[in-house]
Amino acid sequence: MTTDKIRVLGENTIGYESSAEGAIKFRTFNSLLNEENPWTFCQATAHEIESAVKKAAEAFPIFSSLLGLRRAAFLETIALEMEKYKAEILEVYVAESALPLGRAEGELTRTLAQIRRFAKIAKVAQWTDPTIDINDKADIRKTNVPIGPVVVFGASNFPLAFSTAGGDTVSALAAGCPVIVKAHPMHSGTSTLVAQAIRMAAQKTNMPEGVFSHLLDGDNSVGEALVKHPEVYGVGFTGSFNGGKALSHIAQQRERPIPVFAEMGSVNPVVVLPGIIEENGAHWALTLAESVNLGAGQFCTNPGLILGVQSIAFKTFCNQLGKALSEQKPSCMLHPKIFEAYEKGSSAMEQMGTRIAVDKKDSDKAHFAAPNLVEVSGGDFIKNAALQQEVFGPFSMVVICDDVEELNAVITHLDGQLTGTILGNPDELDAYGSVITSLQSKVGRLIFNGVPTGVEVCGAMQHGGPYPATTDSRFTSVGDDAVKRWVRPVAFQNWPDSMLPESLKNDNPLCLLRRYNGEFTSQKI
């Protein structure tokens, strides 16, 4: 059913149809007003799940065989439809997230740019990575092909950029994989609005029905059923370690296991070298404080761990950081449960360490989190694995090491992380070569003299890292290479040119850069 406007619907989107068969209802919550939002949502039933997956499976052979230009037009139209209904999307976004309008506008801008970027990726099709080897024995040509229908889970902290039309969804669509989105229950209203924009775009560009579906739930049952379904071929997830681990376990227990690309958070260690804080400690203390408290600390790249070697300068820096955090305003968190988890986690860390003098500015408003900073020794950090746990919110921990050897031991002891940062002067880096090497082995992105919050959508971005930051450190959920999660290589041996995929044909109709007998070329064969 085509409509020329969108509104918050409590219904599931299954291909081109809306459906509300279930008896289980739920609502989203406005943390800023401390009340439920007015919309009621209907949890998807087993029949609706089956219908969505069946339509995706039927759409796959058609959608995957379309020229990249067709898929690009679909993605570009999604962006246009979202722009058309910008006001409606932003209004509901703010009501469901408690995030300010400026943040909502910025995230929408990023999301639209990301959609259009993947439209270009679909159009160019360099992700197919064509490789051709021809010799006296055989003619072998390899290219990447889409894996099949995938399930994407919306993220709690990014209702747009990592959710319904976020990076997981649009990278999968660019590759030719139909997508079933399992909306995050906290922002189901925002998600249904975006889902309607995607459905309109699919209809306007004549995509096969089932190329996109959108299912709602207030618990974990719908997501679990989707991951178990035999016609689902991959999963994209951004969220907690427990959630990602559970989905990965379910996927591996299937009769035919499938990949789960889960980004599960990180404490993002920041190593502070002595020279830079002796010269400009106050500046970096303020910079880090702003990063810790950005968006109430609800970023997976929040700098949750500050590492340094004991000295008068480092102690002064820690006090400056505490003072700078004291000057940050408390911020409303996304949801009461997230706020409660932050308070519990922050208090637990205080009991295991020593709170640095941060003047906690308690708010008279519910669900407003104040920044917190706790200090522990390097030895205690190594002994207590619980100190590595992420506290989702405006929290950071300082680890004071006795010497460089202990600093290196602390880094070696760390779990996998999304990011690692070195704050230092260039002329002191050589002396900390072993520390930098150790940190590189633990992270997906290594930053010099910056903060980890803020993830640029570009070709060189790596938003991933060793387990438990993600389930597969070889892939990224942000940037051009995100598309590689949804494809697999297929080799064609001795096939006639007319039957080969476009990326492998002699005439190179897509004008791709191809590896031919070991050399890169865009020439015809």
C-alpha positions as CSV (number, residue, x, y, z in Angstrom):
1,M,0.0,0.0,0.0
2,T,1.5,3.3,-1.1
3,T,1.2,6.4,1.0
4,D,2.3,10.0,0.4
5,K,3.1,10.8,4.0
6,I,4.5,9.1,7.1
7,R,3.4,9.0,10.7
8,V,4.4,6.9,13.7
9,L,2.9,3.5,13.2
10,G,2.7,0.7,15.7
11,E,2.8,-1.8,12.9
12,N,5.4,-4.0,11.3
13,T,6.5,-3.4,7.7
14,I,6.7,-6.6,5.7
15,G,7.7,-5.8,2.2
16,Y,5.2,-3.4,0.9
17,E,2.5,-4.2,3.5
18,S,1.9,-3.2,7.1
19,S,0.9,-5.8,9.7
20,A,-0.1,-5.9,13.3
21,E,-1.2,-9.4,14.1
22,G,0.3,-9.7,17.6
23,A,-1.2,-9.3,21.1
24,I,2.0,-8.0,22.8
25,K,2.1,-4.2,22.9
26,F,4.7,-1.8,24.2
27,R,5.6,1.9,24.2
28,T,8.8,4.0,24.1
29,F,9.9,6.3,26.8
30,N,10.8,10.0,27.0
31,S,13.6,10.2,29.6
32,L,13.7,14.0,29.6
33,L,10.0,14.3,30.5
34,N,10.1,11.1,32.5
35,E,7.0,9.7,30.9
36,E,5.9,7.2,28.2
37,N,5.5,8.4,24.7
38,P,1.9,8.2,23.3
39,W,2.5,5.6,20.6
40,T,1.7,1.9,21.0
41,F,3.7,-0.7,19.1
42,C,2.8,-4.2,18.2
43,Q,5.4,-6.9,18.6
44,A,5.9,-9.1,15.5
45,T,4.5,-12.6,15.6
46,A,6.1,-15.9,14.4
47,H,3.9,-15.6,11.3
48,E,5.0,-12.1,10.6
49,I,8.7,-13.1,11.0
50,E,8.2,-16.0,8.6
51,S,6.5,-13.7,6.1
52,A,9.3,-11.1,6.2
53,V,12.0,-13.7,5.8
54,K,10.1,-15.5,3.0
55,K,9.7,-12.2,1.0
56,A,13.4,-11.4,1.5
57,A,14.4,-14.8,0.2
58,E,12.2,-14.4,-2.8
59,A,13.6,-10.9,-3.5
60,F,17.3,-11.9,-3.2
61,P,17.8,-13.5,-6.7
62,I,16.2,-10.5,-8.3
63,F,17.7,-7.7,-6.2
64,S,21.2,-9.2,-6.2
65,S,21.2,-9.4,-10.0
66,L,20.3,-5.8,-10.6
67,L,22.9,-3.5,-12.0
68,G,24.6,-1.3,-9.4
69,L,23.0,1.8,-11.0
70,R,19.5,0.4,-10.0
71,R,20.5,-0.2,-6.4
72,A,22.2,3.2,-6.2
73,A,19.0,4.8,-7.4
74,F,17.1,3.0,-4.6
75,L,19.6,4.2,-1.9
76,E,19.5,7.8,-3.3
77,T,15.7,7.8,-3.2
78,I,15.8,6.6,0.5
79,A,17.9,9.7,1.3
80,L,15.4,11.9,-0.6
81,E,12.4,10.4,1.2
82,M,14.1,10.9,4.6
83,E,14.9,14.5,3.8
84,K,11.3,15.1,2.8
85,Y,10.1,14.0,6.2
86,K,13.0,15.4,8.2
87,A,10.8,17.4,10.6
88,E,8.7,14.3,11.5
89,I,11.7,12.1,12.0
90,L,13.6,14.7,14.2
91,E,10.6,15.3,16.4
92,V,10.1,11.7,17.3
93,Y,13.9,11.1,17.6
94,V,14.2,13.7,20.3
95,A,11.1,12.4,22.1
96,E,12.5,8.9,22.2
97,S,16.2,9.5,22.9
98,A,16.3,12.6,25.1
99,L,19.1,13.8,22.9
100,P,19.0,17.5,21.9
101,L,17.7,18.6,18.5
102,G,21.2,19.7,17.4
103,R,22.5,16.1,17.9
104,A,19.5,14.8,16.0
105,E,20.1,17.1,13.1
106,G,23.8,16.2,13.0
107,E,23.1,12.5,13.1
108,L,20.5,12.8,10.3
109,T,23.0,14.8,8.2
110,R,25.6,12.1,8.7
111,T,23.1,9.3,7.9
112,L,22.0,10.9,4.7
113,A,25.6,11.4,3.6
114,Q,26.3,7.8,4.5
115,I,23.4,6.6,2.4
116,R,24.6,8.6,-0.6
117,R,28.1,7.3,-0.1
118,F,27.0,3.7,-0.4
119,A,24.9,4.6,-3.4
120,K,28.1,5.6,-5.1
121,I,29.7,2.3,-3.9
122,A,26.8,0.4,-5.3
123,K,27.2,2.2,-8.6
124,V,30.9,1.8,-9.0
125,A,31.0,-1.8,-7.7
126,Q,34.7,-1.9,-6.9
127,W,33.7,-4.0,-3.9
128,T,33.4,-6.9,-6.2
129,D,37.3,-7.0,-6.1
130,P,37.7,-8.8,-9.5
131,T,40.8,-11.0,-9.9
132,I,41.7,-12.8,-13.1
133,D,44.4,-15.3,-13.8
134,I,44.8,-16.8,-17.2
135,N,47.6,-19.2,-18.2
136,D,48.1,-22.4,-20.2
137,K,46.4,-24.5,-17.7
138,A,43.2,-22.6,-16.8
139,D,41.2,-19.4,-17.0
140,I,40.2,-18.6,-13.4
141,R,38.3,-15.4,-12.5
142,K,37.1,-14.5,-9.0
143,T,34.6,-11.9,-7.8
144,N,32.6,-11.0,-4.7
145,V,28.9,-11.8,-4.7
146,P,26.2,-10.9,-2.0
147,I,25.5,-13.6,0.6
148,G,21.7,-13.4,0.9
149,P,19.1,-11.8,3.2
150,V,20.5,-10.3,6.3
151,V,19.1,-9.1,9.7
152,V,20.2,-5.7,11.1
153,F,19.6,-4.8,14.8
154,G,19.0,-1.1,15.5
155,A,21.4,0.5,18.1
156,S,20.2,2.2,21.2
157,N,22.6,5.1,21.1
158,F,22.3,6.1,17.4
159,P,18.6,6.0,16.3
160,L,19.6,6.9,12.8
161,A,23.2,6.4,11.9
162,F,23.4,2.8,13.3
163,S,19.8,1.8,13.0
164,T,17.1,1.4,10.4
165,A,18.8,3.2,7.5
166,G,22.2,3.1,9.1
167,G,25.5,1.8,7.9
168,D,24.7,-1.9,8.3
169,T,21.5,-1.6,6.3
170,V,22.7,0.6,3.5
171,S,26.0,-1.3,3.0
172,A,24.0,-4.6,2.7
173,L,21.6,-3.0,0.2
174,A,24.6,-1.7,-1.8
175,A,25.9,-5.2,-2.0
176,G,22.6,-6.6,-3.1
177,C,21.4,-8.2,0.1
178,P,17.7,-7.7,1.2
179,V,17.5,-6.5,4.8
180,I,15.2,-7.2,7.6
181,V,15.6,-4.6,10.4
182,K,14.8,-5.5,14.0
183,A,14.0,-2.1,15.5
184,H,15.5,-1.2,18.8
185,P,12.5,-1.0,21.2
186,M,13.7,2.3,22.7
187,H,13.2,4.2,19.5
188,S,10.6,2.2,17.6
189,G,8.8,5.4,16.6
190,T,11.8,6.9,14.9
191,S,12.5,3.5,13.3
192,T,9.0,3.1,11.9
193,L,9.2,6.6,10.3
194,V,12.5,5.7,8.6
195,A,11.1,2.3,7.6
196,Q,8.2,4.0,5.8
197,A,10.7,6.2,3.9
198,I,12.6,3.1,2.8
199,R,9.4,1.4,1.7
200,M,8.4,4.4,-0.3
201,A,11.8,4.5,-1.9
202,A,11.6,0.8,-2.8
203,Q,8.3,1.2,-4.5
204,K,9.3,4.3,-6.4
205,T,12.4,2.6,-7.8
206,N,10.6,-0.7,-8.5
207,M,12.6,-2.8,-6.2
208,P,11.3,-6.4,-5.6
209,E,8.9,-6.6,-2.7
210,G,10.8,-8.0,0.3
211,V,14.0,-6.1,-0.3
212,F,13.3,-4.4,3.0
213,S,11.2,-5.3,6.0
214,H,11.0,-3.9,9.5
215,L,9.9,-5.8,12.6
216,L,9.1,-4.5,16.2
217,D,9.6,-6.1,19.6
218,G,9.8,-5.1,23.2
219,D,12.1,-8.0,24.2
220,N,14.6,-10.3,22.6
221,S,12.3,-13.0,21.1
222,V,11.9,-11.5,17.6
223,G,15.6,-11.0,17.2
224,E,16.4,-14.5,18.4
225,A,13.9,-16.0,16.0
226,L,15.3,-14.0,13.0
227,V,18.9,-15.1,13.8
228,K,17.8,-18.8,14.0
229,H,15.9,-18.6,10.7
230,P,17.6,-20.8,8.0
231,E,16.9,-18.3,5.2
232,V,18.9,-15.5,7.0
233,Y,22.6,-15.4,5.9
234,G,24.2,-12.7,8.1
235,V,23.6,-10.4,11.0
236,G,24.7,-6.8,11.8
237,F,24.5,-5.7,15.5
238,T,25.7,-2.7,17.5
239,G,25.1,-2.8,21.2
240,S,26.2,-4.5,24.4
241,F,28.7,-7.3,24.9
242,N,26.1,-9.6,26.3
243,G,23.7,-9.0,23.5
244,G,26.3,-9.4,20.7
245,K,27.7,-12.5,22.4
246,A,24.3,-14.1,22.7
247,L,23.4,-13.5,19.0
248,S,26.8,-14.9,18.0
249,H,26.2,-18.0,20.0
250,I,22.8,-18.5,18.5
251,A,24.2,-18.1,15.0
252,Q,26.9,-20.6,15.6
253,Q,24.5,-23.2,17.1
254,R,22.5,-23.3,13.9
255,E,22.6,-26.3,11.6
256,R,24.2,-23.9,9.1
257,P,26.1,-21.3,11.1
258,I,26.2,-17.7,9.8
259,P,28.4,-14.7,10.5
260,V,27.3,-12.2,13.1
261,F,29.1,-8.9,12.8
262,A,28.7,-7.5,16.2
263,E,30.2,-4.2,17.5
264,M,30.0,-4.6,21.3
265,G,31.7,-1.6,22.8
266,S,35.1,-0.7,24.3
267,V,36.8,1.2,27.0
268,N,39.1,2.9,24.4
269,P,42.4,3.3,26.3
270,V,44.2,6.7,26.2
271,V,47.9,6.5,26.9
272,V,49.3,9.8,28.3
273,L,53.0,10.4,27.8
274,P,54.8,12.7,30.1
275,G,56.1,15.4,27.7
276,I,52.8,16.5,26.4
277,I,51.1,17.0,29.8
278,E,54.1,18.8,31.2
279,E,53.7,21.3,28.3
280,N,49.9,21.4,27.9
281,G,48.2,19.2,30.5
282,A,45.3,21.6,31.1
283,H,44.3,21.6,27.4
284,W,44.3,17.8,27.1
285,A,42.4,17.5,30.4
286,L,39.6,19.7,29.1
287,T,39.6,18.0,25.7
288,L,39.3,14.5,27.3
289,A,36.6,15.7,29.8
290,E,34.5,17.0,26.9
291,S,34.9,13.7,25.1
292,V,34.0,11.6,28.2
293,N,30.8,13.6,28.7
294,L,29.8,14.0,25.0
295,G,26.3,12.7,24.5
296,A,26.2,11.7,28.2
297,G,29.1,9.4,27.5
298,Q,26.8,7.2,25.3
299,F,29.3,6.5,22.6
300,C,31.0,3.2,21.9
301,T,34.3,5.2,21.5
302,N,34.0,7.0,24.8
303,P,37.5,7.3,26.4
304,G,36.9,5.1,29.4
305,L,40.5,4.4,30.4
306,I,43.4,6.9,30.9
307,L,46.8,5.3,31.3
308,G,50.0,6.9,32.5
309,V,53.2,6.5,34.6
310,Q,53.2,8.0,38.0
311,S,54.8,11.5,38.3
312,I,54.0,14.9,39.7
313,A,53.0,16.0,36.2
314,F,50.6,13.0,35.7
315,K,49.1,13.5,39.2
316,T,48.5,17.2,38.3
317,F,47.0,16.2,35.0
318,C,44.6,13.8,36.7
319,N,43.4,16.6,39.1
320,Q,43.0,18.9,36.1
321,L,40.9,16.2,34.4
322,G,38.8,15.8,37.6
323,K,38.2,19.6,37.7
324,A,37.3,19.7,34.0
325,L,34.8,16.9,34.5
326,S,33.3,18.8,37.4
327,E,32.6,21.7,35.1
328,Q,30.7,19.5,32.7
329,K,26.9,19.6,33.0
330,P,24.9,16.4,33.9
331,S,23.1,15.1,30.8
332,C,19.9,13.1,30.3
333,M,20.6,9.5,29.3
334,L,18.7,7.7,26.7
335,H,16.5,5.5,28.9
336,P,15.9,4.9,32.6
337,K,17.4,1.4,32.4
338,I,20.6,2.8,30.8
339,F,20.8,5.5,33.6
340,E,20.3,2.9,36.3
341,A,23.0,0.7,34.7
342,Y,25.4,3.7,34.6
343,E,24.7,4.6,38.3
344,K,25.3,0.9,39.3
345,G,28.4,0.5,37.2
346,S,29.9,3.8,38.2
347,S,29.4,3.1,41.9
348,A,30.9,-0.4,41.6
349,M,34.0,1.1,40.1
350,E,34.2,3.6,42.9
351,Q,34.2,0.7,45.4
352,M,37.1,-1.0,43.5
353,G,39.2,2.2,43.1
354,T,39.4,5.7,44.5
355,R,37.2,8.5,43.2
356,I,39.2,11.5,42.0
357,A,37.8,14.7,43.3
358,V,35.0,15.3,40.8
359,D,32.3,17.6,42.1
360,K,29.2,15.5,41.1
361,K,26.6,18.0,40.1
362,D,23.4,16.1,40.9
363,S,20.4,17.2,38.9
364,D,16.9,17.6,40.2
365,K,15.8,16.0,37.0
366,A,15.4,12.2,36.6
367,H,17.9,10.2,34.5
368,F,20.6,13.0,34.4
369,A,24.0,11.5,34.7
370,A,27.0,13.3,36.2
371,P,30.5,12.5,35.0
372,N,32.7,10.3,37.3
373,L,36.4,9.6,37.4
374,V,38.0,6.8,39.4
375,E,41.7,6.0,40.0
376,V,43.4,2.6,40.4
377,S,47.0,1.4,40.4
378,G,48.4,-0.6,37.5
379,G,48.9,-3.6,39.7
380,D,45.3,-3.6,40.9
381,F,44.1,-3.2,37.3
382,I,46.0,-6.2,36.2
383,K,44.8,-8.3,39.1
384,N,41.1,-7.4,38.8
385,A,39.4,-8.3,35.4
386,A,36.2,-6.5,36.5
387,L,38.0,-3.1,36.2
388,Q,38.1,-3.6,32.4
389,Q,34.3,-3.7,32.1
390,E,32.7,-0.8,30.2
391,V,30.6,1.7,32.1
392,F,28.3,3.0,29.5
393,G,28.0,6.7,30.3
394,P,30.2,9.7,31.3
395,F,32.7,7.6,33.2
396,S,36.4,7.2,32.9
397,M,39.1,5.4,34.9
398,V,42.7,6.5,35.5
399,V,45.3,3.7,35.8
400,I,48.5,4.9,37.4
401,C,51.5,2.7,36.6
402,D,54.8,2.5,38.5
403,D,56.9,2.6,35.3
404,V,56.9,2.0,31.6
405,E,57.3,-1.7,32.1
406,E,54.1,-1.8,34.2
407,L,52.3,0.4,31.6
408,N,53.2,-2.0,28.9
409,A,52.0,-4.9,31.1
410,V,48.6,-3.1,31.6
411,I,48.2,-2.7,27.9
412,T,49.1,-6.3,27.2
413,H,46.5,-7.3,29.8
414,L,43.7,-5.4,28.0
415,D,41.0,-7.0,26.0
416,G,40.4,-6.0,22.4
417,Q,39.3,-2.4,21.8
418,L,37.7,-0.3,19.1
419,T,40.3,2.5,19.6
420,G,43.5,3.3,21.4
421,T,45.0,6.8,21.7
422,I,48.5,8.1,22.3
423,L,48.8,11.6,23.7
424,G,52.5,12.6,23.3
425,N,55.1,14.8,21.7
426,P,56.6,13.3,18.5
427,D,60.1,13.4,19.9
428,E,59.1,11.1,22.8
429,L,57.5,8.4,20.7
430,D,60.6,6.4,20.1
431,A,61.1,5.8,23.8
432,Y,57.6,4.3,24.0
433,G,57.9,2.1,20.9
434,S,57.0,-1.1,22.8
435,V,54.0,0.6,24.4
436,I,52.7,1.7,21.0
437,T,53.3,-1.7,19.5
438,S,51.4,-3.3,22.3
439,L,48.5,-0.9,22.0
440,Q,48.3,-1.4,18.2
441,S,47.8,-5.2,18.8
442,K,44.7,-4.5,20.9
443,V,42.8,-2.0,18.7
444,G,41.1,-1.4,15.4
445,R,42.0,2.4,15.2
446,L,45.1,4.0,16.7
447,I,44.9,7.7,17.3
448,F,47.7,10.2,17.9
449,N,46.9,13.4,19.8
450,G,43.1,13.3,19.5
451,V,40.0,11.9,21.1
452,P,38.3,8.7,20.0
453,T,34.8,10.0,19.9
454,G,33.7,10.8,16.4
455,V,34.0,8.2,13.6
456,E,34.6,9.6,10.1
457,V,32.7,7.8,7.4
458,C,35.4,7.3,4.8
459,G,37.3,4.7,2.8
460,A,40.2,4.4,5.4
461,M,38.0,4.1,8.5
462,Q,38.3,1.0,10.6
463,H,35.5,0.8,13.2
464,G,36.1,-2.6,14.6
465,G,38.7,-4.4,16.7
466,P,39.8,-7.6,18.4
467,Y,37.3,-9.5,20.5
468,P,35.4,-8.6,22.6
469,A,35.2,-5.2,20.9
470,T,33.7,-7.0,17.9
471,T,33.1,-10.6,16.8
472,D,35.4,-10.3,13.8
473,S,38.3,-7.8,13.8
474,R,38.8,-8.2,10.0
475,F,35.8,-6.1,9.3
476,T,34.5,-2.6,9.9
477,S,30.9,-1.3,10.5
478,V,31.7,2.2,9.4
479,G,33.2,3.4,6.1
480,D,33.4,2.0,2.6
481,D,34.7,-1.5,3.6
482,A,31.5,-2.1,5.6
483,V,30.1,-3.6,2.4
484,K,32.6,-6.5,2.6
485,R,30.7,-8.1,5.5
486,W,27.8,-9.0,3.2
487,V,29.7,-10.6,0.3
488,R,31.7,-13.8,-0.4
489,P,34.1,-14.7,-3.1
490,V,33.2,-17.0,-6.0
491,A,35.7,-18.3,-8.6
492,F,34.7,-19.1,-12.2
493,Q,36.9,-21.5,-14.1
494,N,37.0,-21.7,-17.9
495,W,33.5,-20.1,-18.3
496,P,32.5,-18.5,-21.6
497,D,32.7,-14.7,-21.4
498,S,29.0,-14.2,-22.1
499,M,28.1,-16.2,-18.9
500,L,30.5,-14.4,-16.6
501,P,29.4,-11.7,-14.0
502,E,29.8,-8.2,-15.4
503,S,32.9,-7.6,-13.2
504,L,34.8,-10.4,-14.8
505,K,33.9,-10.0,-18.5
506,N,36.7,-9.4,-21.0
507,D,35.4,-5.9,-22.0
508,N,35.3,-4.8,-18.4
509,P,31.9,-3.1,-18.9
510,L,31.9,-1.7,-15.3
511,C,35.4,-0.1,-15.9
512,L,36.7,-1.6,-12.7
513,L,40.3,-1.8,-11.5
514,R,41.0,-5.5,-11.7
515,R,44.0,-7.7,-10.8
516,Y,45.0,-9.4,-14.0
517,N,47.8,-12.0,-13.8
518,G,49.1,-10.2,-10.7
519,E,49.0,-6.6,-12.1
520,F,46.3,-4.0,-11.4
521,T,44.6,-2.7,-14.6
522,S,41.3,-1.3,-15.8
523,Q,42.1,-2.3,-19.4
524,K,40.1,-4.8,-21.4
525,I,41.4,-8.3,-21.8
